[in-house]
Amino acid sequence: MAPAQITLIGCGKMGSAMLEGWLADSSLDAKFTIIEPDAAHLAWLEAEPRAQHFTDCAAAIAAKTPPSTIAVLAVKPQMMEEALAAMGEIAQNAQAFLSIAAGIPSRWLQARLGANSVILRAMPNTPAAIRQGITALYGGNADTETVALAAQLLRAVGTVVSLEDESLMDAVTAVSGSGPAYLFLLAEALSAAGEDAGLPAALSRQLAEATISGAGALMAASETPPATLRENVTSKGGTTAAALAVLMAEDGLAPLMRRAVAAAKARSIELGN
């Protein structure tokens, strides 16, 4: 069987993370065409025989690159319209399209790529940069073989979960897609609170960041639900209980997080309209 032909449109932080994972996956029999205008940060590809890099689609078309098994659309949502318009023959010859852009539904993509185009959607998150991401994949109208290839591409940067209902993608975006930023903000806030409590800034930041990453690792390594893990470290009448009385109040963290996720979901829906 001939190698799969993967075309990557956009190779910023997420695209680069995926490409590095693909190249490191010895089980992935594929060749790659990369379309990315910033040639400087892809200089390392010059020594990679499986990948060709072009600064625009016109150059790739002129080089007669092979038709894509999957064209991965890894550009920002605000740039998608322009990116699709520039693809030309690359889009016409692609067997399927895998979009990782937040908020853009299949119907929007099909309106521009053709009503019969095969569209898959995925929402990875930034821990993909260290291959610790989690990605939700919606297979859409793709066949089993294409969905399997898309899942393999996404597993190169972490865990993959499947969605049967595309309408869930906006909520996925709000929880796991945007979620790392919530944890980074928590680290900032905990560090600042430590400073207010009298800790030197550098020490407070170190304690906050290590606590959050360590607690995350513990949660990932355990089958115990987060609520039980919380209860296990909360002694009645102790210091943790005093803090949780604030965080778990009626106006505490839970309603604030619900509002934040709802706002992110609403924005994801707006991006698709």
C-alpha positions, 0 to 999 in steps of 0.5 A: 500500500502506498504511503498516505499523503498528508497536507498540513495547511498552517504550521504554527504552534499546534501544527508544528506539534502535530507534525513533530508527533507524526514524524516520530510515529514509526507506525505512520506510513505517510509523506507530508506536504507543509504549507506555511508562510513562515519558512524560518521556523521550519528550517529543521524540515530540510533534513527530513526526506518525508516532508516538503515545505512550501510558503504558499499553496501556489508553490505547492501546486507548481511543484505538482505535489501529490493529491492528499489523503487528508488535508489538515486545516490548522489555521486560525478560525479568522484565517480559514476563509482566506486559507481555503480560497488559496488552496485551489487544486490542493483542495480539489484533489484532497480526499478528505479534510481534517479541521482543527479550527475552533467554532467552524462547523462542517456545514461552513467548510462544505459550503466552501469546499463542496457539498460532497467533500469529506469533512472531519473536525477535531479540537486538540489543546495546547498540551499537545506541544508535549504530546500530553494533549486530549483531542475530540474527533468528529468523523462526520461523513468520512469512511472508517479508514479515513477516521482511523487515519485521522485518529492516528494523526491526532494520537501522535500528540495525546489522547483521542476521544470520539464524538458522534454529535458535532454539536458537542464540539462547542462545549468540548472547545469550552472545556478542553480546548480553552481549558489549559488557559483556565489552569494557567490563570489558576496558577497565576492567581494562586501564586499572587495569593501566596505573595499576599500571604507573605511568600517571596514571588519566585517561591510562591510561583514555584509552589503554585506551579508545582502543586497544580502540575503535581495534582494533575499528574496524581489525578491522571494516574488515579482512577479516583474521581476528583471529588474523592481526591479533594475529600482525601486531602481535606481534614475536618476543621483544617486549613484546606477545609477553611479555604474550600469553604470560600471556594465552594460557597454559592458565589465561589469557583463552581458558578464562576467556572460554569459562567466561563465555560458558557461564555467560551461555548457561546463564542465558539458558536458565534465563530461558526455563524 
